[in-house]
Amino acid sequence: MGDKVKNYKYKTLTNVAVRLRDDLNDHYFVLLYAYNGTGKTRLSMEFKDRSKKRKNNPESDTLYYNAFTEDLFHWNNDLDNDTERYLIINGNSKFFNGFRELALEEKIFSYLERYSDFNFKINYDEWKIVFSKQVNNPRHRPNTEEPEFIIQDYIKVSRGEENIFIWCIFLAIAELVIDDDGTGPYNWVKFIYIDDPISSLDDNNAIAVATDLAKLLKKGKDKVKIVVSSHHSLFYNVMYNELKKIEHKSHFLHKNGTDGYVLRATDDTPFFHHVALLSELRLASDTDKINTYHFNMLRSILEKTSTFFGYDDFSNCINGIEDEVLFSRALNLLSHGKYSIYQPVEMNKDNKELFNRILKAFLKKYEFQLPEIFE
């Protein structure tokens, strides 16, 4: 990690949002890594609401993509006939300001074809989207005139396909923002805030989405200021590597127990969240504040370490350690509970001792350079 990096503490997500806006005064981008449950989506809403709460000239200035964006779409599943399923758009949202006039199908499809193999049609009068796909023709027989493939309309796409479609709509709109000459329907956009666009994608698509997004953001860096937050480590790492040569800030957002939030720069090690987790476990051990869910966290780290080394079982990570069989059994048994991190339960004395022994042995074997998450 190099020199000690300062941690910045904030009481509320509103304070964090103000900090991010300050960062963007002299940087093009802010990249933010945070675990699920930290409050990323709420932070994105705090960020976009800041401009509307100004005393002077309160108005929207942020185009955002988050869980609320996906809520602008919902399915009509044709429950009576189960044949004509389509996606309904909330046309009253400001998000769709330029939709009807600019007919975005071509822009959307140019992104969509990179990630999926279905097509779509938008009915702007009824604000609905019909999906279609090429499928095998059940009537096809060799040496007949029946085509081998046909187009099936009104298909129900999977949840992952639906998410990537909505993401492609957002990309098309972001492209309009970047290309706007000051007179278009999105000329009010000064900031773009993107939170977790790829939560249900596989790794290949996560890399593709990150590189495509980075390319678009580089194109618009002189037009809008941008925040990208994610809990997806691979996506975050690709974004960091794509944008690291451009003026930017990158942070690890962490809950500071019940006392607010911590921002920590990740300039030289963006992909450090696993060691940050280990640091949290070490802190729990040092302060004897060990809860039942900490066994789940430790097991998770061993699973990831095992994957990194190509092992087929997490217990291979502790091969050669004294009491390795006992430790492996304990991790198997004690990490299976449905423990909540929001309602922590303290471990009993015997399990605490076992946890400390496993953690100490693991840290000794791999000699991690652990960051200071808290001061």
C-alpha positions, -999 to 999 in steps of 0.1 A, spaced: 0 0 0 30 23 2 27 54 25 -1 55 50 -33 67 33 -56 90 52 -92 80 60 -119 106 58 -148 101 82 -183 114 75 -214 113 98 -239 109 70 -242 100 34 -252 136 27 -217 146 39 -202 119 16 -223 133 -14 -210 168 -7 -174 154 -7 -179 137 -40 -192 169 -56 -162 187 -42 -139 161 -58 -155 168 -91 -146 204 -90 -112 196 -102 -115 160 -114 -133 144 -143 -144 112 -126 -149 97 -91 -147 59 -88 -162 44 -57 -160 8 -44 -183 -3 -16 -198 -36 -4 -235 -42 -9 -254 -28 20 -231 1 25 -256 26 11 -244 32 -24 -279 36 -39 -289 60 -12 -257 79 -18 -264 83 -54 -299 98 -45 -282 121 -20 -258 132 -47 -285 140 -73 -307 158 -47 -280 182 -36 -286 205 -66 -324 205 -59 -318 216 -23 -297 247 -32 -310 280 -20 -301 297 -52 -314 282 -84 -325 248 -72 -328 224 -101 -319 189 -113 -284 186 -127 -277 148 -124 -287 120 -147 -284 88 -127 -285 50 -131 -293 29 -101 -319 5 -87 -346 32 -92 -338 34 -129 -348 -3 -133 -381 5 -115 -391 27 -144 -399 -5 -163 -423 -32 -154 -438 -62 -172 -472 -69 -186 -472 -107 -186 -506 -111 -203 -518 -133 -175 -551 -141 -193 -536 -154 -226 -499 -158 -217 -488 -149 -252 -483 -111 -256 -458 -101 -229 -442 -67 -230 -423 -42 -209 -441 -10 -199 -421 23 -196 -429 50 -170 -431 77 -197 -437 104 -171 -401 102 -159 -376 130 -168 -353 101 -177 -372 97 -210 -372 134 -220 -358 128 -254 -371 93 -261 -401 100 -283 -384 128 -304 -351 112 -309 -361 76 -316 -332 59 -299 -336 24 -312 -305 25 -334 -283 38 -306 -297 13 -281 -293 -16 -305 -257 -7 -312 -249 -14 -276 -274 -43 -271 -260 -64 -299 -226 -66 -281 -242 -82 -250 -272 -102 -262 -290 -117 -291 -326 -105 -289 -343 -76 -306 -369 -51 -296 -395 -25 -308 -406 6 -289 -442 18 -291 -440 54 -281 -477 60 -281 -484 33 -256 -449 35 -239 -443 -3 -242 -414 -24 -255 -419 -57 -273 -390 -82 -274 -383 -107 -301 -358 -134 -308 -348 -158 -337 -357 -193 -327 -358 -227 -344 -389 -233 -365 -407 -263 -352 -423 -269 -386 -390 -270 -404 -382 -303 -421 -352 -309 -444 -359 -304 -481 -391 -284 -475 -398 -246 -480 -402 -241 -443 -374 -218 -430 -351 -233 -404 -355 -202 -381 -384 -178 -374 -387 -146 -354 -407 -151 -322 -423 -118 -309 -436 -109 -274 -409 -131 -257 -402 -127 -220 -365 -120 -217 -346 -131 -186 -339 -108 -157 -303 -104 -167 -313 -96 -203 -338 -71 -191 -312 -54 -169 -287 -52 -198 -314 -38 -221 -322 -10 -196 -285 -4 -192 -282 0 -230 -310 26 -229 -291 45 -203 -259 43 -225 -278 57 -254 -292 86 -233 -257 92 -219 -244 94 -254 -271 121 -262 -259 141 -231 -223 140 -243 -232 149 -279 -256 176 -268 -250 211 -283 -267 229 -255 -302 228 -271 -312 192 -266 -336 176 -241 -308 166 -218 -289 200 -217 -297 202 -180 -273 173 -172 -241 185 -155 -233 152 -137 -239 115 -144 -240 91 -115 -239 54 -122 -244 28 -95 -238 -9 -101 -249 -13 -137 -239 -49 -140 -250 -66 -108 -263 -97 -126 -238 -101 -154 -212 -128 -158 -175 -118 -157 -171 -116 -195 -199 -91 -199 -187 -72 -168 -154 -66 -186 -172 -57 -218 -196 -33 -201 -167 -16 -182 -146 -11 -212 -175 2 -233 -185 26 -205 -150 38 -200 -147 46 -237 -180 66 -236 -169 85 -204 -135 94 -219 -154 109 -249 -175 130 -226 -150 140 -200 -150 177 -210 -188 178 -211 -200 162 -178 -186 151 -145 -192 115 -136 -194 92 -105 -193 54 -109 -199 32 -79 -199 -6 -77 -196 -35 -54 -184 -57 -83 -146 -59 -79 -138 -70 -114 -159 -42 -130 -144 -17 -106 -109 -28 -114 -114 -26 -151 -129 9 -148 -100 20 -127 -74 7 -152 -92 23 -181 -95 57 -164 -64 59 -143 -45 82 -168 -72 108 -166 -77 132 -136 -99 113 -112 -105 103 -76 -110 67 -65 -123 57 -31 -132 27 -10 -164 36 9 -168 17 42 -193 18 71 -176 32 102 -195 9 125 -225 28 137 -207 61 135 -211 70 99 -188 63 69 -152 63 59 -137 72 25 -103 59 18 -83 65 -14 -75 35 -35 -51 52 -59 -24 25 -60 -44 -6 -51 -79 -3 -64 -85 -40 -60 -78 -42 -23 -113 -49 -9 -103 -85 1 -75 -73 22 -97 -46 36 -120 -74 47 -91 -91 64 -82 -59 80 -117 -56 94 -114 -92 108 -81 -84 124 -96 -54 140 -125 -75 154 -99 -100 167 -77 -73 183 -106 -56 200 -124 -89 209 -155 -77 192 -160 -109 173 -195 -117 160 -209 -149 145 -209 -135 110 -172 -130 110 -167 -168 104 -187 -163 71 -164 -134 61 -133 -155 69 -146 -185 49 -154 -161 20 -118 -148 19 -104 -184 20 -128 -193 -9 -115 -163 -30 -79 -171 -21 -84 -207 -31 -99 -196 -65 -69 -173 -71 -45 -202 -66 -66 -226 -86 -74 -249 -57 -106 -270 -58 -113 -265 -21 -109 -236 2 -92 -258 28 -62 -261 5 -54 -225 15 -44 -237 50 -26 -269 40 5 -274 62 -9 -253 90 -10 -270 124 -45 -281 132 -55 -276 95 -81 -304 97 -97 -289 128 -97 -254 112 -112 -267 80 -141 -284 99 -147 -253 120 -149 -231 89 -173 -255 73 -195 -258 103 -195 -223 117 -198 -204 84 -231 -221 75 -253 -200 98 -276 -173 84 -259 -146 104 -269 -110 98 -243 -82 98 -271 -58 108 -281 -76 139 -247 -89 151 -245 -117 177 -213 -121 197 -194 -154 194 -190 -176 224 -156 -178 241 -146 -211 226 -155 -201 190 -137 -168 195 -105 -186 204 -109 -209 174 -115 -179 151 -85 -161 164 -63 -191 158 -74 -196 122 -71 -159 114 -37 -157 129 -24 -188 111 -39 -176 77 -23 -141 80 10 -156 90 11 -180 61 2 -154 34 17 -122 50 -9 -98 37 -1 -61 38 -33 -50 56 -46 -14 52 -58 6 82 -95 9 76 -101 28 108 -81 53 127 
